[in-house]
């Protein structure tokens, strides 16, 4: 896709959102079904992914760890974003790999110590790009990808999350 094609594709959406800001507020949803043997089948929109315990918490490694899924969502979002940004600013990426790594201490998840946090304590996002871009263009790609990647921004700034339990009769 060329820069002009991307702008043409997004222009009517930007105009609509400018005129009707409420139209830009979309609720994304995820859904899963609690399964057997400490698992949950997640609908991905294209297929089901069955999540379960990580081997470090007693899983056998046959099911997807939700922590891995979080990193996969970051990689997917960052990959799409860097591709869109590069197209928009006219930087050709011949090929590329996006990687995310996250550190967590499973003692927190297992409730072994209140001093150990539950969840990731650090996440690293890396891009290996084959491109002729200048150092200045790479810096622009980095800055704009960080700015416009939804998952990156959500992880970076956090968000209010509420929980509700409904019990069937």
Secondary structure, 3 states (H helix, E strand, C coil): CCHHHHHHHHHHHHHHHHHCHHHHCCCCCCEEEEECCCEEEEECCCCEEEEECCHHHCCCCCCECHHHHHHHHHHHHHHHHHHHHHHHHCCCEEEEEEEEEEEECHHHHCCCCCCCCCCEEEEEEEEEEEECCCHHHHHHHHHHHHHHCHHHHHHHHCCCCCCCCCCCC
